[in-house]
Amino acid sequence: GQFLPLPEGARPVAEPASGYRVQRAGETGYVVIGGFVQATFVVTAKGVVVIDAPTALAEKLPAAIRSVTDKPVTHVVLTHDHFDHIGAVGAFKGAKLIAHKATAELLKIFPDPKRPQPDILITRDKQSLTLGGMRFDFLYPGANHEHGNLLVHVPGNRLVVMTDLVMPGWVPYRAWGNADHIPGILKAHDAILALDFDTYVGGHVYRTGNRQDVIDSRAYWLDLWNWTGEEVGRTPFDTSVAEAGNVWAVQKVWFDRVAEKVTARLIEKWGKRLGGADTFTRDTVIAVIVSAFTDSPNIPKGALID
């Protein structure tokens, strides 16, 4: 075919007639997986805490919760402001909404009734809330996929949720979904790996992840960043490709040449280990080139040795 076959860890999983699966995550945690989309909920002594309300699960997520408990949904965590992950929050009328202060600020720019303002703000880089007698830790390692994108840790269930960051069994989506801050993605990986967990939920793909999935994702990030830097350093600009002064055309050709070399290296190493290595990688390499010049991160050299 046109594309590489999916590795075993990236392949779809059969779904029941309901169109979704409910997977346990610890004693009181649950992950709802429908197609390529995931959400999480935790049953507490006083109710249910939902983490994200994806539009693709607008009917399936409430049904999944009802299949487990008749307790009400008391809180919904909005991991970040993106519509595809929180646009169905209206299904949980009366629940208190929790989000980082940066998410609240983004939601104010273009007010959307389907994405209302949060009731409870996370204002510190690490903040814990006790909800229904259970502890939830909210960590913010800085801008990554999006400003305000939270890492949620439920230590009682050895569960972590960080949406749109690690895609278990897959390479990242195109430039991590137009990430706000690509160097921050490395910091977010490190923040996840500093925690004690069994289950990682990333909001997408056909399965949940574990520590090894996060380690693999971090290693892929390092290869992508380092190899892009190497090719940038040894690929010259060619001003002969366009008329004098057409800087964008020269850069376009240069971007494509760098991306072609890096993509080939990444496919050779990761093509049989992670799904999608031959799809959006060129675009992601180009995003990394721009990030290296504009974000210009002071990444310690030790962090770049996998």
C-alpha positions in Angstrom: 0.0 0.0 0.0 0.9 3.7 0.0 1.7 3.7 3.7 3.6 1.5 6.1 1.5 -1.1 7.9 0.6 -0.3 11.5 2.7 -1.9 14.2 0.9 -4.2 16.6 0.7 -1.6 19.3 -1.0 1.0 17.0 -3.7 -1.2 15.5 -7.5 -0.7 16.2 -9.2 -2.7 18.8 -12.6 -4.3 18.2 -15.4 -2.4 19.8 -18.8 -3.7 21.1 -22.1 -2.6 19.5 -22.2 0.4 21.9 -19.3 1.9 19.9 -17.1 2.3 23.0 -15.0 0.4 25.5 -14.7 1.0 29.2 -11.3 0.2 30.7 -10.4 0.1 34.4 -7.6 2.4 35.6 -7.0 1.5 39.2 -9.7 0.8 41.7 -12.0 3.7 40.9 -10.7 5.1 37.6 -12.1 4.4 34.1 -11.1 5.2 30.6 -13.7 5.4 27.8 -12.4 4.7 24.4 -14.5 5.2 21.3 -12.7 5.0 18.0 -9.6 7.1 18.1 -10.8 9.3 21.1 -10.5 8.8 24.9 -11.9 10.4 28.1 -11.4 9.5 31.7 -13.6 9.5 34.8 -13.0 8.7 38.5 -15.7 7.6 40.9 -15.3 9.2 44.3 -17.2 8.8 47.5 -19.5 11.7 46.6 -19.7 11.6 42.8 -17.9 11.4 39.5 -15.0 13.5 38.3 -14.7 13.6 34.5 -11.4 14.5 32.8 -12.3 16.0 29.4 -15.6 15.8 27.5 -14.7 15.1 23.8 -17.3 16.0 21.2 -16.8 12.5 19.6 -18.0 11.0 22.9 -20.8 13.4 23.6 -23.3 10.5 24.1 -21.0 7.7 24.8 -19.2 9.2 27.8 -22.4 9.8 29.8 -23.6 6.3 28.8 -20.3 4.8 30.0 -20.6 6.5 33.3 -24.1 5.3 33.8 -23.0 1.8 33.1 -20.6 2.0 36.1 -22.4 4.2 38.7 -25.5 6.2 39.4 -23.6 8.9 41.2 -23.8 12.4 39.7 -20.9 14.0 37.9 -19.7 16.7 40.3 -16.6 18.0 38.5 -15.3 18.1 34.9 -11.6 18.8 34.4 -10.9 20.7 31.2 -7.3 19.7 30.3 -7.0 22.6 27.8 -9.3 24.8 25.6 -9.5 22.7 22.4 -13.0 22.1 21.3 -12.5 18.5 20.3 -11.7 17.6 23.9 -14.1 19.8 25.9 -16.9 20.7 23.5 -19.4 18.2 25.0 -19.1 19.5 28.6 -22.7 20.6 28.3 -23.7 17.0 28.9 -22.8 17.5 32.5 -25.1 20.2 33.7 -24.3 21.5 37.2 -20.8 20.0 37.4 -18.0 22.4 38.5 -15.5 23.0 35.8 -11.8 22.9 36.6 -9.1 24.3 34.4 -5.7 26.1 34.4 -5.9 29.9 34.4 -4.3 30.1 31.0 -7.2 28.0 29.6 -9.7 30.4 31.1 -7.8 33.3 29.5 -7.9 31.6 26.1 -11.6 30.7 26.4 -12.4 34.4 27.0 -11.0 35.5 23.7 -13.8 34.1 21.6 -16.6 33.1 24.1 -18.2 29.9 23.2 -21.3 28.6 25.0 -20.2 25.0 24.4 -16.9 25.8 26.2 -17.9 27.8 29.3 -15.6 29.5 31.8 -14.2 27.2 34.5 -15.4 27.5 38.1 -12.2 26.4 39.7 -8.8 27.7 38.5 -5.5 26.0 38.8 -3.1 28.9 39.4 0.1 27.2 40.5 2.5 24.8 38.7 1.5 22.1 41.2 -1.9 22.2 42.9 -3.9 19.5 44.6 -7.6 19.3 45.1 -9.6 16.8 47.2 -12.7 15.9 45.3 -15.1 13.5 46.9 -12.5 12.5 49.4 -9.9 11.6 46.6 -6.8 13.6 45.8 -6.2 15.0 42.4 -2.8 16.6 41.6 -2.7 19.2 38.8 0.7 19.9 37.4 1.6 22.5 34.8 5.1 22.1 33.3 4.6 25.2 31.1 3.2 25.7 27.6 3.4 22.5 25.5 0.8 21.3 23.1 -1.3 24.3 24.3 -0.9 27.0 26.9 -2.7 25.7 30.0 -2.5 22.1 29.0 -2.6 20.3 32.3 -1.1 17.1 33.6 -3.6 15.4 35.9 -2.3 12.8 38.4 -4.7 10.6 40.4 -2.2 8.9 42.7 -4.9 6.7 44.3 -5.5 5.0 41.0 -1.9 5.3 39.7 -3.4 7.2 36.8 -2.1 10.2 34.7 -3.8 12.1 32.0 -2.2 14.6 29.7 -4.2 15.2 26.5 -2.6 15.5 23.0 1.0 14.9 24.2 2.0 11.2 24.1 0.2 9.0 21.6 0.8 5.5 22.8 2.0 3.3 20.0 2.1 6.3 17.6 4.3 9.1 16.5 2.8 12.5 17.4 0.0 14.1 15.4 1.1 16.8 12.9 3.5 19.0 14.9 1.7 17.9 18.1 -1.4 19.6 16.8 0.4 22.9 15.9 1.9 22.9 19.4 2.2 26.3 21.2 5.7 25.4 22.5 7.6 22.4 21.1 10.5 22.5 23.6 7.8 22.5 26.3 6.8 19.0 25.1 10.1 17.6 26.4 9.5 19.2 29.8 6.0 17.7 29.8 7.4 14.2 29.1 9.8 14.6 32.0 7.0 15.8 34.3 5.0 12.7 33.4 7.9 10.4 34.0 8.6 11.9 37.4 5.3 10.5 38.6 4.4 7.0 39.8 1.7 5.6 37.5 0.5 2.5 35.7 -2.0 4.0 33.2 -1.4 7.0 30.9 -4.3 8.5 29.0 -3.5 10.8 26.1 -7.0 11.5 24.7 -6.4 9.7 21.4 -5.5 6.4 19.8 -7.0 3.0 20.3 -5.4 2.2 23.7 -4.1 3.6 26.9 -0.4 3.8 27.6 2.1 2.9 30.2 5.5 4.2 31.3 7.3 2.6 28.4 5.1 4.4 25.9 6.0 7.7 27.5 9.7 6.7 27.4 9.4 5.8 23.7 7.6 9.1 22.9 10.4 11.1 24.7 13.0 9.2 22.7 11.3 10.0 19.5 11.1 13.6 20.5 14.9 13.6 21.1 15.6 11.9 17.8 13.4 14.4 16.0 15.0 17.4 17.7 18.6 16.3 17.5 18.5 15.0 13.9 16.7 18.1 12.7 19.5 20.2 14.3 22.1 18.1 12.6 20.6 18.4 9.2 20.0 22.1 9.6 23.7 22.5 10.3 24.8 20.7 7.2 22.2 21.5 4.6 23.0 24.8 2.7 20.6 27.3 1.3 20.4 27.3 -2.5 19.6 30.7 -3.8 19.5 29.4 -7.4 16.0 27.9 -6.9 14.2 31.2 -7.3 14.6 34.7 -8.6 16.7 37.1 -6.5 15.1 38.2 -3.3 12.5 35.5 -3.1 13.5 34.5 0.4 10.4 32.4 1.1 11.0 30.2 -2.0 14.6 29.6 -1.0 13.5 28.7 2.6 10.7 26.5 1.3 13.1 24.4 -0.8 15.6 24.3 2.2 12.8 23.2 4.6 11.8 20.4 2.3 15.4 19.2 1.9 16.0 19.1 5.6 12.6 17.4 6.3 13.3 14.8 3.6 16.5 13.7 5.2 15.2 13.7 8.8 12.0 11.9 7.9 14.0 9.1 6.2 16.1 8.6 9.3 13.0 8.6 11.6 11.2 6.1 9.4 14.2 3.8 9.4 14.4 3.7 13.2 10.7 4.1 14.2 8.6 3.0 11.2 8.1 -0.6 12.5 7.8 0.5 16.2 5.4 3.4 16.1 2.3 4.0 13.9 2.2 6.9 11.4 6.0 7.5 11.2 5.6 8.0 7.4 2.6 10.4 7.5 2.9 13.8 9.2 6.6 13.6 10.0 7.7 16.0 7.3 5.4 18.7 8.6 6.5 18.0 12.1 10.2 18.3 11.2 9.5 21.7 9.6 7.7 22.8 12.8 10.8 21.8 14.8 13.1 23.8 12.4 11.0 26.9 13.1 10.9 26.2 16.8 14.7 25.8 17.0 15.1 29.3 15.6 12.3 31.1 17.2 11.9 29.4 20.6 15.7 28.9 20.8 15.4 26.8 24.0 18.3 26.5 26.4 17.9 22.7 26.6 20.7 21.2 28.8 22.9 18.9 26.8 22.3 16.1 29.2 18.6 16.1 28.3 19.5 15.4 24.7 21.1 12.0 25.5 18.6 9.3 25.5 
